[in-house]
Amino acid sequence: MSTDALWYLARGAGTVSLVLLTVVMVLGIGSRSGRPVFGLPRFGVVAVHRNASLVAVGLLIVHLFTLLLDPYAQLRWVNLVIPFGSVYRPLWVGLGTVAIDLLVVVLLSTWVRHYLGARTWRAVHWAAYAIWPIALLHGLFSGTDGRRSWLLAIAGVCALAVAAALVWRLSDRFTETARLRAAGPATAAPRWGRSR
């Protein structure tokens, strides 16, 4: 495979991974609402969230291995685990490594979720809120396309989607349970079938 083909494959896989991580972030926030999101029931949102996560990880693996083979990127295996040691743009490539490290922690915690317990798993899963902006910065500043209009447009749409989801997440109307609590305990018990 030519150097140009490796570079295009690495860029494409990285860009699509960013889009999928955006979908994962938005659906992860949406799944916490306890309501249907985008016309999907909650279990559908969770399923799409999980599957988009797995596809994003697969594309990240393609992204990493093609960059390892690309002589221009000059990545070594250690750069995939330990951040800020690469020859090429160490800060921005290092942020990509930080995002990968955090992603591995989140994935591992998800796979052993039953052993961790819900509270611990949620605490670890909060790292997902850090992964996305770190990955966005990595994508914008580590490659040669950071100032290209197509990448800026994709990054802008991703940023707007995550910002809208976060604004919704922080609003008073985010969860059904918040609305039910505001209505009072008499309303909440029959709806959920449990007492306070």
Secondary structure, DSSP 8 states (H G I E B T S, - for coil): --HHHHHHHHHHHHHHHHHHHHHHHHHHHHHTTSS-BTTB-HHHHHHHHHHHHHHHHHHHHHHHHHHHH-TTT---GGGGTSTT--SSSHHHHHHHHHHHHHHHHHHHHHHTHHHH-HHHHHHHHTTHHHHHHHHHHHHHHSSTTTT-HHHHHHHHHHHHHHHHHHHHHHSTTS-HHHHHHHH-HHHHHHHHT---
